[in-house]
């Protein structure tokens, strides 16, 4: 049995002139040991009221929400923001908690049977990157951080 079944690749982009953060989530079904094809869903959303630098974390939170809504139980969430992803992975594995959006991500991740926070090099993240840049020009939804 594979370690995970679905891969959710995320990215975020901020439009300074409109103060809108676009996020993208690419959902892929795992095929074989190394395959992550085909893409089964592409999600693009624009949000206002996102704290500077929190876009990628928001994208991970939304990816986890979408995975939960779809009934996924074993997932890998990939991001090109390696420092944030690395700390999130370490905190998750150690069972640490936090407050705010970061705490909400850790709490939501614990509702899955198996989660891994993986790295995707920027050069391999072009679909999510393009989609996030498009999403920052969409009509924004107001973002309110969940309570932990």
LOROVEX-431497 format. One record per residue: x, y, z of N, C-alpha, C, O, CB in turn; residue in three letters. Coordinates in nm, 4 decimals. Glycine has a CB too. Layout:
BEGIN
- X, Y, Z, X, Y, Z, X, Y, Z, X, Y, Z, X, Y, Z, ALA
...
This chain:
BEGIN
- 0.0845, -0.1181, 0.0000, 0.0000, 0.0000, 0.0000, 0.0891, 0.1245, 0.0000, 0.1852, 0.1301, 0.0766, -0.0961, -0.0003, 0.1226, UNK
- 0.0600, 0.2235, -0.0831, 0.1422, 0.3446, -0.0865, 0.1284, 0.4249, 0.0428, 0.0275, 0.4152, 0.1127, 0.1037, 0.4317, -0.2065, UNK
- 0.2312, 0.5042, 0.0735, 0.2264, 0.5874, 0.1933, 0.1143, 0.6905, 0.1846, 0.0485, 0.7204, 0.2842, 0.3604, 0.6574, 0.2147, UNK
- 0.0935, 0.7439, 0.0662, -0.0141, 0.8413, 0.0492, -0.0869, 0.8106, -0.0812, -0.0351, 0.7396, -0.1674, 0.0411, 0.9877, 0.0494, UNK
- -0.2050, 0.8637, -0.0940, -0.2856, 0.8376, -0.2123, -0.3007, 0.9638, -0.2964, -0.2949, 0.9564, -0.4191, -0.4230, 0.7837, -0.1724, UNK
- -0.3201, 1.0796, -0.2330, -0.3338, 1.2059, -0.3060, -0.2192, 1.2995, -0.2689, -0.1709, 1.3002, -0.1557, -0.4708, 1.2728, -0.2758, UNK
- -0.1774, 1.3782, -0.3674, -0.0782, 1.4835, -0.3461, -0.1451, 1.6166, -0.3744, -0.2103, 1.6335, -0.4775, 0.0482, 1.4633, -0.4366, UNK
- -0.1289, 1.7105, -0.2832, -0.1827, 1.8460, -0.3008, -0.0635, 1.9409, -0.3029, 0.0044, 1.9587, -0.2017, -0.2857, 1.8844, -0.1858, UNK
- -0.0386, 2.0014, -0.4177, 0.0723, 2.0939, -0.4348, 0.0172, 2.2351, -0.4269, -0.0802, 2.2682, -0.4945, 0.1468, 2.0697, -0.5698, UNK
- 0.0798, 2.3188, -0.3439, 0.0265, 2.4529, -0.3195, 0.1269, 2.5614, -0.3577, 0.2473, 2.5374, -0.3667, -0.0127, 2.4681, -0.1729, UNK
- 0.0737, 2.6808, -0.3797, 0.1562, 2.7996, -0.3974, 0.0697, 2.9205, -0.3665, -0.0531, 2.9123, -0.3654, 0.2159, 2.8076, -0.5421, UNK
- 0.1361, 3.0334, -0.3415, 0.0662, 3.1581, -0.3124, 0.1390, 3.2732, -0.3798, 0.2599, 3.2672, -0.4025, 0.0555, 3.1818, -0.1597, UNK
- 0.0641, 3.3778, -0.4115, 0.1200, 3.4965, -0.4743, 0.0419, 3.6175, -0.4242, -0.0805, 3.6128, -0.4123, 0.1150, 3.4861, -0.6306, UNK
- 0.1135, 3.7257, -0.3950, 0.0493, 3.8450, -0.3391, 0.0552, 3.9595, -0.4390, 0.1594, 3.9851, -0.4994, 0.1165, 3.8864, -0.2065, UNK
- -0.0586, 4.0288, -0.4562, -0.0655, 4.1476, -0.5406, -0.0639, 4.2687, -0.4474, -0.1630, 4.2979, -0.3806, -0.1943, 4.1466, -0.6330, UNK
- 0.0489, 4.3381, -0.4437, 0.0654, 4.4500, -0.3504, -0.0294, 4.5659, -0.3810, -0.0752, 4.6337, -0.2890, 0.2091, 4.4994, -0.3537, UNK
- -0.0589, 4.5893, -0.5068, -0.1434, 4.7039, -0.5408, -0.2888, 4.6842, -0.4990, -0.3565, 4.7819, -0.4667, -0.1367, 4.7302, -0.6895, UNK
- -0.3381, 4.5620, -0.4988, -0.4765, 4.5356, -0.4564, -0.4842, 4.4713, -0.3182, -0.5928, 4.4576, -0.2618, -0.5455, 4.4460, -0.5579, UNK
- -0.3688, 4.4317, -0.2636, -0.3590, 4.3618, -0.1357, -0.4385, 4.2310, -0.1363, -0.5019, 4.1952, -0.0370, -0.4082, 4.4521, -0.0227, UNK
- -0.4342, 4.1610, -0.2485, -0.5011, 4.0313, -0.2617, -0.3952, 3.9219, -0.2710, -0.2980, 3.9334, -0.3457, -0.5950, 4.0285, -0.3870, UNK
- -0.4159, 3.8175, -0.1946, -0.3287, 3.7005, -0.1993, -0.4007, 3.5909, -0.2754, -0.5113, 3.5508, -0.2391, -0.2892, 3.6526, -0.0561, UNK
- -0.3375, 3.5432, -0.3807, -0.3923, 3.4323, -0.4577, -0.3277, 3.3029, -0.4136, -0.2060, 3.2960, -0.3960, -0.3719, 3.4542, -0.6084, UNK
- -0.4086, 3.2014, -0.3959, -0.3540, 3.0696, -0.3619, -0.3975, 2.9691, -0.4680, -0.5018, 2.9834, -0.5318, -0.4009, 3.0239, -0.2199, UNK
- -0.3150, 2.8686, -0.4841, -0.3448, 2.7618, -0.5801, -0.3212, 2.6276, -0.5132, -0.2294, 2.6110, -0.4329, -0.2579, 2.7752, -0.7088, UNK
- -0.4061, 2.5330, -0.5483, -0.3940, 2.3966, -0.4986, -0.4137, 2.3034, -0.6172, -0.5172, 2.3075, -0.6837, -0.4977, 2.3669, -0.3839, UNK
- -0.3157, 2.2208, -0.6429, -0.3225, 2.1213, -0.7488, -0.3379, 1.9853, -0.6809, -0.2516, 1.9442, -0.6032, -0.1947, 2.1260, -0.8421, UNK
- -0.4465, 1.9165, -0.7098, -0.4735, 1.7854, -0.6498, -0.4405, 1.6790, -0.7526, -0.4932, 1.6796, -0.8638, -0.6225, 1.7731, -0.6022, UNK
- -0.3527, 1.5875, -0.7141, -0.3130, 1.4789, -0.8039, -0.3344, 1.3449, -0.7366, -0.3196, 1.3313, -0.6151, -0.1661, 1.4942, -0.8466, UNK
- -0.3688, 1.2479, -0.8160, -0.3848, 1.1107, -0.7704, -0.2522, 1.0398, -0.7877, -0.1893, 1.0513, -0.8930, -0.4984, 1.0375, -0.8477, UNK
- -0.2093, 0.9680, -0.6883, -0.0826, 0.8960, -0.6984, -0.0996, 0.7727, -0.7855, -0.1969, 0.6983, -0.7741, -0.0307, 0.8564, -0.5588, UNK
- -0.0010, 0.7536, -0.8735, -0.0003, 0.6371, -0.9608, 0.1358, 0.5703, -0.9461, 0.2385, 0.6312, -0.9760, -0.0294, 0.6764, -1.1105, UNK
- 0.1371, 0.4462, -0.9004, 0.2645, 0.3757, -0.8861, 0.3487, 0.4311, -0.7728, 0.3004, 0.5078, -0.6895, 0.3426, 0.3828, -1.0150, UNK
- 0.4757, 0.3912, -0.7706, 0.5656, 0.4306, -0.6625, 0.6095, 0.5757, -0.6719, 0.6238, 0.6418, -0.5690, 0.6865, 0.3419, -0.6620, UNK
- 0.6312, 0.6270, -0.7918, 0.6826, 0.7627, -0.8049, 0.5891, 0.8555, -0.8802, 0.6136, 0.9761, -0.8846, 0.8149, 0.7599, -0.8733, UNK
- 0.4839, 0.8037, -0.9389, 0.3964, 0.8870, -1.0206, 0.3014, 0.9724, -0.9400, 0.2513, 0.9289, -0.8363, 0.3183, 0.8017, -1.1133, UNK
- 0.2759, 1.0940, -0.9866, 0.1788, 1.1822, -0.9230, 0.0802, 1.2334, -1.0264, 0.0311, 1.3455, -1.0131, 0.2491, 1.2997, -0.8526, UNK
- 0.0510, 1.1586, -1.1241, -0.0422, 1.1972, -1.2281, -0.1692, 1.1171, -1.2070, -0.1611, 1.0158, -1.1375, 0.0173, 1.1741, -1.3708, UNK
- -0.2786, 1.1498, -1.2568, -0.3113, 1.2723, -1.3273, -0.3581, 1.3804, -1.2303, -0.3859, 1.3532, -1.1134, -0.4182, 1.2457, -1.4326, UNK
- -0.3663, 1.5026, -1.2804, -0.4248, 1.6115, -1.2020, -0.5753, 1.5894, -1.2023, -0.6370, 1.5768, -1.3082, -0.3864, 1.7542, -1.2603, UNK
- -0.6336, 1.5850, -1.0839, -0.7778, 1.5621, -1.0759, -0.8547, 1.6890, -1.0403, -0.9769, 1.6939, -1.0546, -0.8075, 1.4542, -0.9736, UNK
- -0.7826, 1.7926, -0.9936, -0.8503, 1.9179, -0.9624, -0.7474, 2.0300, -0.9513, -0.6361, 2.0097, -0.9028, -0.9321, 1.9053, -0.8315, UNK
- -0.7869, 2.1486, -0.9971, -0.7067, 2.2701, -0.9807, -0.7951, 2.3728, -0.9116, -0.9059, 2.4010, -0.9572, -0.6524, 2.3243, -1.1193, UNK
- -0.7460, 2.4283, -0.8018, -0.8224, 2.5256, -0.7243, -0.7450, 2.6564, -0.7214, -0.6255, 2.6576, -0.6917, -0.8502, 2.4739, -0.5798, UNK
- -0.8130, 2.7673, -0.7522, -0.7550, 2.9015, -0.7439, -0.8500, 2.9886, -0.6640, -0.9685, 2.9975, -0.6959, -0.7290, 2.9623, -0.8862, UNK
- -0.7984, 3.0529, -0.5601, -0.8806, 3.1391, -0.4751, -0.8040, 3.2663, -0.4420, -0.6822, 3.2635, -0.4241, -0.9224, 3.0654, -0.3454, UNK
- -0.8758, 3.3775, -0.4338, -0.8164, 3.5046, -0.3944, -0.8706, 3.5478, -0.2598, -0.9903, 3.5356, -0.2337, -0.8431, 3.6124, -0.4999, UNK
- -0.7821, 3.5988, -0.1733, -0.8220, 3.6404, -0.0389, -0.7643, 3.7766, -0.0059, -0.6508, 3.8080, -0.0419, -0.7772, 3.5375, 0.0654, UNK
- -0.8444, 3.8577, 0.0635, -0.7932, 3.9812, 0.1215, -0.7733, 3.9560, 0.2706, -0.8149, 3.8524, 0.3225, -0.8907, 4.1026, 0.0956, UNK
- -0.7108, 4.0491, 0.3382, -0.6868, 4.0391, 0.4832, -0.5920, 3.9268, 0.5220, -0.5999, 3.8760, 0.6339, -0.8171, 4.0194, 0.5547, UNK
- -0.5031, 3.8872, 0.4330, -0.4046, 3.7836, 0.4646, -0.2775, 3.8545, 0.5107, -0.2268, 3.9431, 0.4420, -0.3764, 3.6895, 0.3401, UNK
- -0.2273, 3.8157, 0.6256, -0.1052, 3.8769, 0.6783, 0.0099, 3.8571, 0.5802, 0.0212, 3.7520, 0.5170, -0.0692, 3.8173, 0.8165, UNK
- 0.0931, 3.9561, 0.5683, 0.2083, 3.9502, 0.4780, 0.2925, 3.8275, 0.5096, 0.3311, 3.8066, 0.6246, 0.2939, 4.0787, 0.4890, UNK
- 0.3203, 3.7484, 0.4112, 0.4025, 3.6289, 0.4284, 0.3259, 3.5041, 0.4706, 0.3859, 3.3975, 0.4848, 0.5077, 3.6565, 0.5285, UNK
- 0.1947, 3.5147, 0.4911, 0.1163, 3.3998, 0.5374, 0.0436, 3.3282, 0.4244, -0.0309, 3.2335, 0.4497, 0.0160, 3.4446, 0.6408, UNK
- 0.0635, 3.3712, 0.3013, -0.0095, 3.3133, 0.1888, 0.0130, 3.1649, 0.1683, -0.0819, 3.0900, 0.1450, 0.0273, 3.3841, 0.0651, UNK
- 0.1371, 3.1220, 0.1768, 0.1682, 2.9798, 0.1559, 0.1079, 2.8946, 0.2666, 0.0598, 2.7843, 0.2405, 0.3206, 2.9579, 0.1495, UNK
- 0.1099, 2.9443, 0.3895, 0.0488, 2.8728, 0.5013, -0.1031, 2.8655, 0.4831, -0.1647, 2.7632, 0.5129, 0.0839, 2.9414, 0.6353, UNK
- -0.1627, 2.9741, 0.4343, -0.3055, 2.9736, 0.4029, -0.3357, 2.8706, 0.2945, -0.4365, 2.8004, 0.3024, -0.3517, 3.1137, 0.3582, UNK
- -0.2502, 2.8610, 0.1940, -0.2703, 2.7619, 0.0870, -0.2664, 2.6203, 0.1429, -0.3446, 2.5351, 0.1009, -0.1634, 2.7781, -0.0228, UNK
- -0.1768, 2.5947, 0.2366, -0.1700, 2.4618, 0.2996, -0.2964, 2.4361, 0.3807, -0.3528, 2.3268, 0.3754, -0.0444, 2.4499, 0.3905, UNK
- -0.3406, 2.5358, 0.4552, -0.4641, 2.5207, 0.5336, -0.5822, 2.4878, 0.4423, -0.6588, 2.3955, 0.4702, -0.4934, 2.6495, 0.6142, UNK
- -0.5967, 2.5633, 0.3331, -0.7067, 2.5386, 0.2390, -0.6930, 2.4012, 0.1734, -0.7932, 2.3339, 0.1495, -0.7106, 2.6484, 0.1310, UNK
- -0.5701, 2.3593, 0.1443, -0.5487, 2.2258, 0.0863, -0.5966, 2.1175, 0.1830, -0.6603, 2.0206, 0.1417, -0.3988, 2.2044, 0.0518, UNK
- -0.5660, 2.1341, 0.3103, -0.6121, 2.0380, 0.4106, -0.7643, 2.0393, 0.4222, -0.8263, 1.9338, 0.4354, -0.5486, 2.0685, 0.5469, UNK
- -0.8251, 2.1582, 0.4173, -0.9719, 2.1666, 0.4209, -1.0328, 2.0948, 0.3010, -1.1290, 2.0193, 0.3156, -1.0179, 2.3141, 0.4233, UNK
- -0.9772, 2.1182, 0.1838, -1.0285, 2.0551, 0.0620, -1.0107, 1.9038, 0.0685, -1.1004, 1.8284, 0.0310, -0.9574, 2.1117, -0.0626, UNK
- -0.8952, 1.8601, 0.1161, -0.8712, 1.7155, 0.1303, -0.9730, 1.6533, 0.2254, -1.0241, 1.5445, 0.1990, -0.7275, 1.6888, 0.1815, UNK
- -1.0021, 1.7206, 0.3341, -1.1008, 1.6710, 0.4310, -1.2396, 1.6657, 0.3664, -1.3116, 1.5673, 0.3834, -1.1034, 1.7612, 0.5580, UNK
- -1.2780, 1.7712, 0.2920, -1.4078, 1.7750, 0.2248, -1.4213, 1.6628, 0.1225, -1.5305, 1.6091, 0.1041, -1.4281, 1.9099, 0.1569, UNK
- -1.3125, 1.6271, 0.0561, -1.3137, 1.5227, -0.0473, -1.3053, 1.3824, 0.0118, -1.3175, 1.2833, -0.0602, -1.1984, 1.5440, -0.1441, UNK
- -1.2846, 1.3745, 0.1415, -1.2774, 1.2444, 0.2072, -1.1413, 1.1771, 0.1959, -1.1308, 1.0562, 0.2167, -1.3813, 1.1543, 0.1504, UNK
- -1.0376, 1.2523, 0.1635, -0.9026, 1.1950, 0.1554, -0.8552, 1.1628, 0.2974, -0.8890, 1.2339, 0.3919, -0.8025, 1.2938, 0.0835, UNK
- -0.7777, 1.0567, 0.3119, -0.7290, 1.0192, 0.4452, -0.5765, 1.0105, 0.4529, -0.5195, 1.0265, 0.5609, -0.7888, 0.8864, 0.4858, UNK
- -0.5099, 0.9854, 0.3400, -0.3632, 0.9730, 0.3363, -0.3113, 1.0676, 0.2282, -0.3246, 1.0400, 0.1090, -0.3178, 0.8235, 0.3081, UNK
- -0.2522, 1.1793, 0.2709, -0.2157, 1.2826, 0.1744, -0.0723, 1.3316, 0.1930, -0.0117, 1.3171, 0.2992, -0.3113, 1.3994, 0.1854, UNK
- -0.0218, 1.3893, 0.0865, 0.1045, 1.4612, 0.0907, 0.0759, 1.6016, 0.0412, 0.0177, 1.6196, -0.0657, 0.2159, 1.3904, 0.0045, UNK
- 0.1169, 1.7019, 0.1192, 0.1012, 1.8415, 0.0812, 0.2401, 1.8933, 0.0470, 0.3310, 1.8887, 0.1299, 0.0335, 1.9266, 0.1960, UNK
- 0.2564, 1.9425, -0.0753, 0.3882, 1.9883, -0.1211, 0.3882, 2.1399, -0.1386, 0.2908, 2.1989, -0.1853, 0.4272, 1.9191, -0.2541, UNK
- 0.5011, 2.2018, -0.0995, 0.5179, 2.3461, -0.1096, 0.6611, 2.3770, -0.1495, 0.7532, 2.3009, -0.1197, 0.4816, 2.4160, 0.0236, UNK
- 0.6791, 2.4922, -0.2189, 0.8146, 2.5337, -0.2536, 0.8745, 2.6288, -0.1505, 0.9884, 2.6728, -0.1666, 0.8151, 2.5992, -0.3898, UNK
- 0.8001, 2.6614, -0.0454, 0.8509, 2.7456, 0.0628, 0.9124, 2.6514, 0.1664, 0.8470, 2.6132, 0.2635, 0.7363, 2.8364, 0.1263, UNK
- 1.0372, 2.6151, 0.1447, 1.0994, 2.5061, 0.2181, 1.1160, 2.5322, 0.3673, 1.0927, 2.4418, 0.4475, 1.2316, 2.4771, 0.1593, UNK
- 1.1553, 2.6524, 0.4067, 1.1766, 2.6795, 0.5493, 1.0459, 2.6646, 0.6282, 1.0449, 2.6035, 0.7350, 1.2346, 2.8214, 0.5690, UNK
- 0.9362, 2.7200, 0.5763, 0.8070, 2.7096, 0.6435, 0.7609, 2.5641, 0.6475, 0.7143, 2.5155, 0.7505, 0.7017, 2.7974, 0.5726, UNK
- 0.7743, 2.4961, 0.5356, 0.7307, 2.3577, 0.5256, 0.8112, 2.2674, 0.6197, 0.7555, 2.1777, 0.6829, 0.7436, 2.3087, 0.3813, UNK
- 0.9405, 2.2913, 0.6283, 1.0280, 2.2098, 0.7130, 0.9890, 2.2239, 0.8608, 0.9807, 2.1243, 0.9327, 1.1760, 2.2506, 0.6924, UNK
- 0.9654, 2.3462, 0.9052, 0.9254, 2.3684, 1.0443, 0.7873, 2.3081, 1.0716, 0.7647, 2.2490, 1.1771, 0.9249, 2.5192, 1.0766, UNK
- 0.6964, 2.3233, 0.9770, 0.5626, 2.2662, 0.9914, 0.5711, 2.1145, 1.0044, 0.5056, 2.0546, 1.0898, 0.4737, 2.3049, 0.8714, UNK
- 0.6519, 2.0536, 0.9195, 0.6685, 1.9081, 0.9230, 0.7273, 1.8642, 1.0570, 0.6789, 1.7682, 1.1170, 0.7590, 1.8610, 0.8069, UNK
- 0.8308, 1.9331, 1.1046, 0.8934, 1.8970, 1.2323, 0.7958, 1.9123, 1.3486, 0.7874, 1.8249, 1.4348, 1.0176, 1.9834, 1.2570, UNK
- 0.7220, 2.0232, 1.3509, 0.6239, 2.0451, 1.4579, 0.5129, 1.9407, 1.4537, 0.4693, 1.8918, 1.5579, 0.5637, 2.1856, 1.4471, UNK
- 0.4675, 1.9068, 1.3341, 0.3618, 1.8065, 1.3190, 0.4100, 1.6705, 1.3707, 0.3400, 1.6044, 1.4475, 0.3179, 1.7954, 1.1706, UNK
- 0.5281, 1.6299, 1.3287, 0.5813, 1.4997, 1.3701, 0.6083, 1.4929, 1.5200, 0.5948, 1.3869, 1.5812, 0.7091, 1.4695, 1.2943, UNK
- 0.6465, 1.6066, 1.5793, 0.6754, 1.6106, 1.7230, 0.5484, 1.6282, 1.8070, 0.5538, 1.6212, 1.9298, 0.7733, 1.7240, 1.7533, UNK
- 0.4341, 1.6509, 1.7410, 0.3085, 1.6684, 1.8127, 0.2947, 1.8040, 1.8788, 0.2109, 1.8217, 1.9671, 0.2946, 1.5623, 1.9157, UNK
- 0.3766, 1.9010, 1.8368, 0.3689, 2.0356, 1.8931, 0.2458, 2.1081, 1.8395, 0.1939, 2.0757, 1.7327, 0.4969, 2.1156, 1.8607, UNK
- 0.2012, 2.2059, 1.9157, 0.0881, 2.2881, 1.8719, 0.1342, 2.4328, 1.8653, 0.2448, 2.4662, 1.9079, -0.0349, 2.2728, 1.9681, UNK
- 0.0495, 2.5169, 1.8122, 0.0796, 2.6586, 1.7967, -0.0530, 2.7326, 1.7981, -0.1586, 2.6722, 1.8168, 0.1605, 2.6873, 1.6647, UNK
- -0.0473, 2.8624, 1.7785, -0.1689, 2.9430, 1.7759, -0.1889, 2.9985, 1.6360, -0.1022, 2.9837, 1.5499, -0.1622, 3.0577, 1.8799, UNK
- -0.3024, 3.0620, 1.6133, -0.3311, 3.1260, 1.4857, -0.3433, 3.0272, 1.3712, -0.3795, 2.9111, 1.3901, -0.2246, 3.2258, 1.4541, UNK
- -0.3124, 3.0759, 1.2524, -0.3248, 2.9949, 1.1319, -0.2343, 2.8723, 1.1376, -0.2749, 2.7634, 1.0972, -0.2920, 3.0784, 1.0087, UNK
- -0.1138, 2.8890, 1.1869, -0.0199, 2.7776, 1.1981, -0.0750, 2.6681, 1.2897, -0.0645, 2.5492, 1.2595, 0.1155, 2.8274, 1.2506, UNK
- -0.1334, 2.7099, 1.4014, -0.1945, 2.6135, 1.4927, -0.3119, 2.5424, 1.4285, -0.3321, 2.4229, 1.4501, -0.2397, 2.6824, 1.6199, UNK
- -0.3896, 2.6157, 1.3493, -0.5031, 2.5558, 1.2792, -0.4580, 2.4528, 1.1772, -0.5220, 2.3489, 1.1610, -0.5855, 2.6634, 1.2106, UNK
- -0.3481, 2.4811, 1.1083, -0.2928, 2.3847, 1.0118, -0.2525, 2.2567, 1.0843, -0.2871, 2.1470, 1.0403, -0.1704, 2.4452, 0.9364, UNK
- -0.1799, 2.2701, 1.1947, -0.1356, 2.1522, 1.2696, -0.2539, 2.0732, 1.3243, -0.2540, 1.9501, 1.3201, -0.0434, 2.1938, 1.3844, UNK
- -0.3541, 2.1432, 1.3752, -0.4731, 2.0775, 1.4294, -0.5495, 2.0032, 1.3202, -0.5893, 1.8884, 1.3398, -0.5645, 2.1802, 1.4969, UNK
- -0.5703, 2.0676, 1.2060, -0.6421, 2.0046, 1.0956, -0.5640, 1.8861, 1.0392, -0.6233, 1.7849, 1.0018, -0.6697, 2.1069, 0.9852, UNK
- -0.4329, 1.8981, 1.0329, -0.3498, 1.7881, 0.9809, -0.3637, 1.6627, 1.0672, -0.3532, 1.5510, 1.0166, -0.2017, 1.8311, 0.9743, UNK
- -0.3871, 1.6806, 1.1955, -0.3999, 1.5655, 1.2860, -0.5301, 1.4887, 1.2669, -0.5472, 1.3820, 1.3258, -0.3901, 1.6117, 1.4293, UNK
- -0.6225, 1.5407, 1.1855, -0.7484, 1.4700, 1.1619, -0.7351, 1.3657, 1.0510, -0.8289, 1.2901, 1.0257, -0.8585, 1.5695, 1.1264, UNK
- -0.6194, 1.3611, 0.9848, -0.5972, 1.2643, 0.8775, -0.5268, 1.1399, 0.9311, -0.4589, 1.1444, 1.0336, -0.5148, 1.3274, 0.7639, UNK
- -0.5443, 1.0306, 0.8605, -0.4756, 0.9068, 0.8957, -0.3244, 0.9213, 0.8765, -0.2458, 0.8720, 0.9575, -0.5292, 0.7900, 0.8112, UNK
- -0.2847, 0.9893, 0.7689, -0.1419, 1.0094, 0.7397, -0.1254, 1.1365, 0.6588, -0.1960, 1.1579, 0.5602, -0.0818, 0.8876, 0.6630, UNK
- -0.0313, 1.2217, 0.7008, -0.0011, 1.3464, 0.6304, 0.1495, 1.3631, 0.6250, 0.2200, 1.3343, 0.7218, -0.0684, 1.4690, 0.6997, UNK
- 0.1981, 1.4100, 0.5111, 0.3381, 1.4486, 0.5010, 0.3443, 1.5859, 0.4351, 0.2695, 1.6143, 0.3415, 0.4212, 1.3429, 0.4203, UNK
- 0.4328, 1.6696, 0.4841, 0.4557, 1.8013, 0.4265, 0.5843, 1.7930, 0.3457, 0.6940, 1.7972, 0.4015, 0.4640, 1.9130, 0.5374, UNK
- 0.5706, 1.7812, 0.2149, 0.6846, 1.7606, 0.1270, 0.7270, 1.8865, 0.0546, 0.6549, 1.9862, 0.0506, 0.6533, 1.6544, 0.0275, UNK
- 0.8454, 1.8791, -0.0022, 0.9033, 1.9904, -0.0766, 0.8863, 1.9668, -0.2257, 0.9005, 1.8543, -0.2737, 1.0525, 2.0087, -0.0412, UNK
- 0.8561, 2.0726, -0.2982, 0.8552, 2.0676, -0.4441, 0.9440, 2.1834, -0.4907, 0.9193, 2.2978, -0.4523, 0.7069, 2.0778, -0.5037, UNK
- 1.0452, 2.1573, -0.5714, 1.1286, 2.2673, -0.6205, 1.0458, 2.3648, -0.7027, 0.9529, 2.3250, -0.7731, 1.2456, 2.2134, -0.7044, UNK
- 1.0800, 2.4922, -0.6934, 1.0056, 2.5955, -0.7661, 0.9967, 2.5627, -0.9151, 0.8936, 2.5870, -0.9778, 1.0716, 2.7328, -0.7465, UNK
- 1.1032, 2.5082, -0.9715, 1.1040, 2.4777, -1.1152, 1.0028, 2.3687, -1.1520, 0.9664, 2.3554, -1.2688, 1.2438, 2.4346, -1.1585, UNK
- 0.9575, 2.2910, -1.0537, 0.8574, 2.1872, -1.0788, 0.7192, 2.2272, -1.0277, 0.6261, 2.1468, -1.0270, 0.9003, 2.0565, -1.0138, UNK
- 0.7078, 2.3520, -0.9852, 0.5829, 2.3999, -0.9271, 0.5155, 2.5022, -1.0177, 0.4382, 2.5855, -0.9705, 0.6083, 2.4605, -0.7895, UNK
- 0.5442, 2.4963, -1.1471, 0.4978, 2.6007, -1.2386, 0.3470, 2.6065, -1.2552, 0.2930, 2.7154, -1.2744, 0.5601, 2.5809, -1.3718, UNK
- 0.2766, 2.4944, -1.2489, 0.1307, 2.4972, -1.2651, 0.0670, 2.5694, -1.1463, -0.0165, 2.6579, -1.1650, 0.0735, 2.3527, -1.2782, UNK
- 0.1058, 2.5322, -1.0248, 0.0503, 2.5987, -0.9063, 0.0928, 2.7453, -0.9017, 0.0139, 2.8313, -0.8626, 0.0953, 2.5264, -0.7776, UNK
- 0.2150, 2.7741, -0.9408, 0.2647, 2.9116, -0.9403, 0.1820, 2.9990, -1.0357, 0.1393, 3.1083, -0.9983, 0.4144, 2.9151, -0.9800, UNK
- 0.1597, 2.9517, -1.1572, 0.0802, 3.0268, -1.2547, -0.0632, 3.0460, -1.2066, -0.1209, 3.1536, -1.2225, 0.0806, 2.9553, -1.3899, UNK
- -0.1190, 2.9433, -1.1491, -0.2556, 2.9497, -1.0993, -0.2677, 3.0483, -0.9821, -0.3667, 3.1209, -0.9726, -0.3024, 2.8102, -1.0563, UNK
- -0.1684, 3.0512, -0.8937, -0.1702, 3.1449, -0.7804, -0.1587, 3.2889, -0.8299, -0.2242, 3.3783, -0.7763, -0.0554, 3.1132, -0.6815, UNK
- -0.0761, 3.3118, -0.9316, -0.0631, 3.4460, -0.9886, -0.1951, 3.4893, -1.0534, -0.2322, 3.6064, -1.0466, 0.0518, 3.4501, -1.0925, UNK
- -0.2644, 3.3965, -1.1149, -0.3965, 3.4255, -1.1714, -0.4963, 3.4557, -1.0584, -0.5756, 3.5491, -1.0691, -0.4468, 3.3058, -1.2583, UNK
- -0.4922, 3.3781, -0.9522, -0.5889, 3.3903, -0.8426, -0.5781, 3.5238, -0.7702, -0.6776, 3.5727, -0.7168, -0.5695, 3.2774, -0.7435, UNK
- -0.4595, 3.5836, -0.7672, -0.4452, 3.7120, -0.6971, -0.5180, 3.8248, -0.7699, -0.5323, 3.9346, -0.7160, -0.2972, 3.7477, -0.6817, UNK
- -0.5639, 3.7980, -0.8921, -0.6406, 3.8968, -0.9679, -0.7901, 3.8675, -0.9659, -0.8677, 3.9383, -1.0301, -0.5916, 3.9018, -1.1111, UNK
- -0.8312, 3.7647, -0.8933, -0.9734, 3.7317, -0.8799, -1.0380, 3.8233, -0.7770, -0.9689, 3.8903, -0.7002, -0.9922, 3.5831, -0.8396, UNK
- -1.1688, 3.8260, -0.7759, -1.2398, 3.8981, -0.6711, -1.2112, 3.8257, -0.5400, -1.2352, 3.7056, -0.5268, -1.3949, 3.9066, -0.7004, UNK
- -1.1605, 3.9001, -0.4454, -1.1122, 3.8392, -0.3218, -1.2240, 3.8130, -0.2220, -1.3186, 3.8906, -0.2085, -1.0078, 3.9273, -0.2584, UNK
- -1.2094, 3.7017, -0.1533, -1.2930, 3.6702, -0.0386, -1.2205, 3.7266, 0.0834, -1.0976, 3.7239, 0.0879, -1.3196, 3.5140, -0.0252, UNK
- -1.2920, 3.7762, 0.1799, -1.2276, 3.8238, 0.3030, -1.1829, 3.7030, 0.3830, -1.2609, 3.6108, 0.4072, -1.3241, 3.9141, 0.3873, UNK
- -1.0566, 3.7040, 0.4241, -1.0020, 3.5921, 0.5024, -1.0108, 3.6241, 0.6504, -0.9647, 3.7293, 0.6947, -0.8550, 3.5624, 0.4623, UNK
- -1.0694, 3.5344, 0.7260, -1.0672, 3.5452, 0.8708, -1.0024, 3.4194, 0.9233, -1.0463, 3.3085, 0.8928, -1.2105, 3.5654, 0.9305, UNK
- -0.8995, 3.4362, 1.0010, -0.8255, 3.3206, 1.0532, -0.9159, 3.2388, 1.1446, -0.9943, 3.2943, 1.2215, -0.6979, 3.3660, 1.1295, UNK
- -0.9045, 3.1071, 1.1358, -0.9840, 3.0206, 1.2241, -0.9308, 3.0295, 1.3680, -0.8132, 3.0580, 1.3908, -0.9808, 2.8726, 1.1738, UNK
- -1.0179, 3.0051, 1.4614, -0.9766, 3.0039, 1.6016, -0.9243, 2.8657, 1.6360, -0.9774, 2.7645, 1.5903, -1.0941, 3.0433, 1.6956, UNK
- -0.8204, 2.8628, 1.7162, -0.7618, 2.7344, 1.7568, -0.7966, 2.7091, 1.9018, -0.7577, 2.6065, 1.9576, -0.6073, 2.7330, 1.7362, UNK
